[in-house]
Amino acid sequence: MKIYGVAVKENIPSVKILKKLGMDIDDTVVIYDDSKLVTLSVKKIV
């Protein structure tokens, strides 16, 4: 299972928070079809 986060690319503080949560940029999935957004994900271990 993966947990996803989405932020505006230019909003560096938001991207940094998602990275602090252990997320990495995930180019394999597009949640919203908007080139201004970046998708990050982290794999949840259950």
Gaussian input, Z-matrix of N, CA and C with variables (Angstrom, degrees):
# hf/3-21g

backbone

0 1
 N
 C     1     B1
 C     2     B2     1     A1
 N     3     B3     2     A2     1     D1
 C     4     B4     3     A3     2     D2
 C     5     B5     4     A4     3     D3
 N     6     B6     5     A5     4     D4
 C     7     B7     6     A6     5     D5
 C     8     B8     7     A7     6     D6
 N     9     B9     8     A8     7     D7
 C    10    B10     9     A9     8     D8
 C    11    B11    10    A10     9     D9
 N    12    B12    11    A11    10    D10
 C    13    B13    12    A12    11    D11
 C    14    B14    13    A13    12    D12
 N    15    B15    14    A14    13    D13
 C    16    B16    15    A15    14    D14
 C    17    B17    16    A16    15    D15
 N    18    B18    17    A17    16    D16
 C    19    B19    18    A18    17    D17
 C    20    B20    19    A19    18    D18
 N    21    B21    20    A20    19    D19
 C    22    B22    21    A21    20    D20
 C    23    B23    22    A22    21    D21
 N    24    B24    23    A23    22    D22
 C    25    B25    24    A24    23    D23
 C    26    B26    25    A25    24    D24
 N    27    B27    26    A26    25    D25
 C    28    B28    27    A27    26    D26
 C    29    B29    28    A28    27    D27
 N    30    B30    29    A29    28    D28
 C    31    B31    30    A30    29    D29
 C    32    B32    31    A31    30    D30
 N    33    B33    32    A32    31    D31
 C    34    B34    33    A33    32    D32
 C    35    B35    34    A34    33    D33
 N    36    B36    35    A35    34    D34
 C    37    B37    36    A36    35    D35
 C    38    B38    37    A37    36    D36
 N    39    B39    38    A38    37    D37
 C    40    B40    39    A39    38    D38
 C    41    B41    40    A40    39    D39
 N    42    B42    41    A41    40    D40
 C    43    B43    42    A42    41    D41
 C    44    B44    43    A43    42    D42
 N    45    B45    44    A44    43    D43
 C    46    B46    45    A45    44    D44
 C    47    B47    46    A46    45    D45
 N    48    B48    47    A47    46    D46
 C    49    B49    48    A48    47    D47
 C    50    B50    49    A49    48    D48
 N    51    B51    50    A50    49    D49
 C    52    B52    51    A51    50    D50
 C    53    B53    52    A52    51    D51
 N    54    B54    53    A53    52    D52
 C    55    B55    54    A54    53    D53
 C    56    B56    55    A55    54    D54
 N    57    B57    56    A56    55    D55
 C    58    B58    57    A57    56    D56
 C    59    B59    58    A58    57    D57
 N    60    B60    59    A59    58    D58
 C    61    B61    60    A60    59    D59
 C    62    B62    61    A61    60    D60
 N    63    B63    62    A62    61    D61
 C    64    B64    63    A63    62    D62
 C    65    B65    64    A64    63    D63
 N    66    B66    65    A65    64    D64
 C    67    B67    66    A66    65    D65
 C    68    B68    67    A67    66    D66
 N    69    B69    68    A68    67    D67
 C    70    B70    69    A69    68    D68
 C    71    B71    70    A70    69    D69
 N    72    B72    71    A71    70    D70
 C    73    B73    72    A72    71    D71
 C    74    B74    73    A73    72    D72
 N    75    B75    74    A74    73    D73
 C    76    B76    75    A75    74    D74
 C    77    B77    76    A76    75    D75
 N    78    B78    77    A77    76    D76
 C    79    B79    78    A78    77    D77
 C    80    B80    79    A79    78    D78
 N    81    B81    80    A80    79    D79
 C    82    B82    81    A81    80    D80
 C    83    B83    82    A82    81    D81
 N    84    B84    83    A83    82    D82
 C    85    B85    84    A84    83    D83
 C    86    B86    85    A85    84    D84
 N    87    B87    86    A86    85    D85
 C    88    B88    87    A87    86    D86
 C    89    B89    88    A88    87    D87
 N    90    B90    89    A89    88    D88
 C    91    B91    90    A90    89    D89
 C    92    B92    91    A91    90    D90
 N    93    B93    92    A92    91    D91
 C    94    B94    93    A93    92    D92
 C    95    B95    94    A94    93    D93
 N    96    B96    95    A95    94    D94
 C    97    B97    96    A96    95    D95
 C    98    B98    97    A97    96    D96
 N    99    B99    98    A98    97    D97
 C   100   B100    99    A99    98    D98
 C   101   B101   100   A100    99    D99
 N   102   B102   101   A101   100   D100
 C   103   B103   102   A102   101   D101
 C   104   B104   103   A103   102   D102
 N   105   B105   104   A104   103   D103
 C   106   B106   105   A105   104   D104
 C   107   B107   106   A106   105   D105
 N   108   B108   107   A107   106   D106
 C   109   B109   108   A108   107   D107
 C   110   B110   109   A109   108   D108
 N   111   B111   110   A110   109   D109
 C   112   B112   111   A111   110   D110
 C   113   B113   112   A112   111   D111
 N   114   B114   113   A113   112   D112
 C   115   B115   114   A114   113   D113
 C   116   B116   115   A115   114   D114
 N   117   B117   116   A116   115   D115
 C   118   B118   117   A117   116   D116
 C   119   B119   118   A118   117   D117
 N   120   B120   119   A119   118   D118
 C   121   B121   120   A120   119   D119
 C   122   B122   121   A121   120   D120
 N   123   B123   122   A122   121   D121
 C   124   B124   123   A123   122   D122
 C   125   B125   124   A124   123   D123
 N   126   B126   125   A125   124   D124
 C   127   B127   126   A126   125   D125
 C   128   B128   127   A127   126   D126
 N   129   B129   128   A128   127   D127
 C   130   B130   129   A129   128   D128
 C   131   B131   130   A130   129   D129
 N   132   B132   131   A131   130   D130
 C   133   B133   132   A132   131   D131
 C   134   B134   133   A133   132   D132
 N   135   B135   134   A134   133   D133
 C   136   B136   135   A135   134   D134
 C   137   B137   136   A136   135   D135

   B1=1.4474
   B2=1.5270
   B3=1.3295
   B4=1.4630
   B5=1.5246
   B6=1.3270
   B7=1.4608
   B8=1.5239
   B9=1.3307
   B10=1.4617
   B11=1.5206
   B12=1.3191
   B13=1.4530
   B14=1.5190
   B15=1.3160
   B16=1.4657
   B17=1.5221
   B18=1.3271
   B19=1.4584
   B20=1.5221
   B21=1.3085
   B22=1.4625
   B23=1.5292
   B24=1.3256
   B25=1.4682
   B26=1.5189
   B27=1.3173
   B28=1.4672
   B29=1.5255
   B30=1.3260
   B31=1.4584
   B32=1.5323
   B33=1.3224
   B34=1.4640
   B35=1.5358
   B36=1.3465
   B37=1.4709
   B38=1.5304
   B39=1.3196
   B40=1.4711
   B41=1.5256
   B42=1.3102
   B43=1.4649
   B44=1.5295
   B45=1.3276
   B46=1.4677
   B47=1.5227
   B48=1.3165
   B49=1.4677
   B50=1.5257
   B51=1.3293
   B52=1.4567
   B53=1.5279
   B54=1.3150
   B55=1.4646
   B56=1.5257
   B57=1.3370
   B58=1.4658
   B59=1.5256
   B60=1.3268
   B61=1.4602
   B62=1.5290
   B63=1.3298
   B64=1.4556
   B65=1.5130
   B66=1.3227
   B67=1.4546
   B68=1.5166
   B69=1.3198
   B70=1.4607
   B71=1.5232
   B72=1.3313
   B73=1.4635
   B74=1.5238
   B75=1.3192
   B76=1.4600
   B77=1.5281
   B78=1.3336
   B79=1.4713
   B80=1.5257
   B81=1.3184
   B82=1.4645
   B83=1.5193
   B84=1.3280
   B85=1.4615
   B86=1.5253
   B87=1.3371
   B88=1.4620
   B89=1.5204
   B90=1.3301
   B91=1.4633
   B92=1.5259
   B93=1.3109
   B94=1.4626
   B95=1.5156
   B96=1.3107
   B97=1.4614
   B98=1.5286
   B99=1.3399
   B100=1.4604
   B101=1.5256
   B102=1.3106
   B103=1.4621
   B104=1.5279
   B105=1.3392
   B106=1.4637
   B107=1.5248
   B108=1.3414
   B109=1.4573
   B110=1.5169
   B111=1.3097
   B112=1.4496
   B113=1.5298
   B114=1.3302
   B115=1.4599
   B116=1.5107
   B117=1.3277
   B118=1.4591
   B119=1.5184
   B120=1.3316
   B121=1.4521
   B122=1.5256
   B123=1.3198
   B124=1.4503
   B125=1.5186
   B126=1.2943
   B127=1.4509
   B128=1.5181
   B129=1.3211
   B130=1.4706
   B131=1.5206
   B132=1.3019
   B133=1.4563
   B134=1.5178
   B135=1.3291
   B136=1.4746
   B137=1.4954
   A1=108.25
   A2=115.67
   A3=121.19
   A4=109.30
   A5=114.27
   A6=121.60
   A7=106.02
   A8=116.11
   A9=121.05
   A10=111.90
   A11=114.70
   A12=122.20
   A13=108.17
   A14=116.19
   A15=121.24
   A16=108.36
   A17=116.46
   A18=121.48
   A19=109.36
   A20=115.76
   A21=121.33
   A22=107.31
   A23=116.69
   A24=121.31
   A25=112.44
   A26=117.28
   A27=121.33
   A28=112.80
   A29=117.54
   A30=121.46
   A31=108.65
   A32=114.87
   A33=122.13
   A34=112.53
   A35=120.42
   A36=119.10
   A37=113.07
   A38=117.89
   A39=120.38
   A40=111.20
   A41=116.75
   A42=120.57
   A43=109.62
   A44=117.58
   A45=121.26
   A46=111.65
   A47=117.40
   A48=120.37
   A49=110.33
   A50=116.90
   A51=119.56
   A52=111.05
   A53=117.49
   A54=120.68
   A55=111.21
   A56=117.37
   A57=120.39
   A58=111.55
   A59=116.04
   A60=120.96
   A61=112.05
   A62=116.20
   A63=120.84
   A64=114.45
   A65=117.07
   A66=120.70
   A67=111.41
   A68=114.35
   A69=122.16
   A70=108.29
   A71=116.25
   A72=120.55
   A73=108.67
   A74=115.42
   A75=122.39
   A76=108.96
   A77=115.70
   A78=121.23
   A79=112.53
   A80=117.32
   A81=120.05
   A82=113.21
   A83=117.39
   A84=120.61
   A85=109.70
   A86=116.04
   A87=122.33
   A88=106.84
   A89=117.04
   A90=120.80
   A91=110.26
   A92=116.32
   A93=121.78
   A94=107.55
   A95=117.50
   A96=121.65
   A97=110.13
   A98=115.29
   A99=121.29
   A100=107.94
   A101=116.96
   A102=121.29
   A103=113.27
   A104=117.50
   A105=120.80
   A106=112.26
   A107=116.64
   A108=120.70
   A109=111.54
   A110=115.48
   A111=122.35
   A112=107.39
   A113=116.02
   A114=121.71
   A115=108.67
   A116=115.65
   A117=121.93
   A118=107.78
   A119=116.69
   A120=119.12
   A121=110.30
   A122=113.79
   A123=121.98
   A124=107.02
   A125=116.79
   A126=120.55
   A127=108.45
   A128=115.74
   A129=121.59
   A130=108.17
   A131=115.45
   A132=120.96
   A133=108.32
   A134=116.40
   A135=120.41
   A136=110.88
   D1=137.98
   D2=177.08
   D3=-115.50
   D4=147.49
   D5=173.29
   D6=-111.09
   D7=132.07
   D8=-175.77
   D9=-111.85
   D10=149.30
   D11=172.99
   D12=-132.19
   D13=145.24
   D14=-179.38
   D15=-128.75
   D16=137.08
   D17=178.41
   D18=-145.88
   D19=158.40
   D20=173.05
   D21=-70.81
   D22=130.05
   D23=-176.46
   D24=-52.64
   D25=-39.68
   D26=-176.36
   D27=-75.68
   D28=-12.59
   D29=-179.75
   D30=-87.99
   D31=77.29
   D32=-174.63
   D33=-56.80
   D34=-42.48
   D35=178.89
   D36=-58.90
   D37=-38.74
   D38=178.97
   D39=-66.75
   D40=-41.86
   D41=178.49
   D42=-63.78
   D43=-40.14
   D44=179.27
   D45=-63.75
   D46=-38.94
   D47=178.46
   D48=-64.44
   D49=-44.02
   D50=178.17
   D51=-62.17
   D52=-37.59
   D53=177.13
   D54=-67.88
   D55=-36.53
   D56=176.83
   D57=-64.11
   D58=-27.78
   D59=177.12
   D60=-78.05
   D61=0.72
   D62=176.83
   D63=97.33
   D64=8.47
   D65=-178.70
   D66=-86.17
   D67=150.17
   D68=175.19
   D69=-124.48
   D70=155.09
   D71=178.83
   D72=-60.92
   D73=132.21
   D74=-176.77
   D75=-121.13
   D76=100.25
   D77=-179.08
   D78=-83.48
   D79=-1.69
   D80=-176.00
   D81=-85.99
   D82=-8.90
   D83=-177.63
   D84=-135.66
   D85=144.31
   D86=175.28
   D87=-122.77
   D88=111.96
   D89=-178.99
   D90=-84.94
   D91=-44.70
   D92=175.71
   D93=-121.17
   D94=134.68
   D95=-177.92
   D96=-81.98
   D97=74.66
   D98=-178.66
   D99=-144.28
   D100=119.99
   D101=-176.57
   D102=-68.40
   D103=-11.26
   D104=179.01
   D105=-84.28
   D106=-6.26
   D107=-176.31
   D108=-105.38
   D109=152.22
   D110=174.50
   D111=-122.56
   D112=139.27
   D113=179.50
   D114=-108.25
   D115=132.18
   D116=176.13
   D117=-121.84
   D118=157.56
   D119=179.76
   D120=-148.75
   D121=160.16
   D122=173.90
   D123=-138.93
   D124=141.04
   D125=179.29
   D126=-85.29
   D127=124.24
   D128=179.28
   D129=-87.95
   D130=126.57
   D131=178.15
   D132=-94.20
   D133=122.46
   D134=-179.35
   D135=-111.91

